[in-house]
Amino acid sequence: MRKEYDFSQGKRGAVAPVQPGKVRITIRIDADLLNWFREKVNERGGGNYQTMMNDALRSYIQYQDKMLEETIRRVIREELQAQGSMPLHPYRHRPPAVPPRLSKKRENRGRGQRFKSSRPD
């Protein structure tokens, strides 16, 4: 071992660079939660418990956002109904998500066949 080492070219921080979009932090987690995630990783034959924890947190956030949106929509609907500004069944008046199929007559239009109008001339 040397008596002196030259650290003038040394850099502070972690040896392994952090992936883009990731942040290195230190947190305290209950031992039973950490053990549960580690066991699940082992049951699946390997992987990274930190990635599994990240996925679990992301899933929870998405669920919370959806619940918040549904709650806001329900409150707005109730308020509009209380004011008489909205029918009791708002979804009955919503246009369908997928447009209905056109009749065969309309589908064939432009393929050499004429569209027959039901209106008298």
ABEGO torsion letter per residue (X at the ends): XBABBBAAABBBEBABBBBBGBBBBBBBBBAAAAAAAAAAAAAAGEEBAAAAAAAAAAAAAAAAAAAAAAAAAAAAAAAAAAAGABBABAAAABBBABBBBBBAAAAABGAGBBBBBABBX
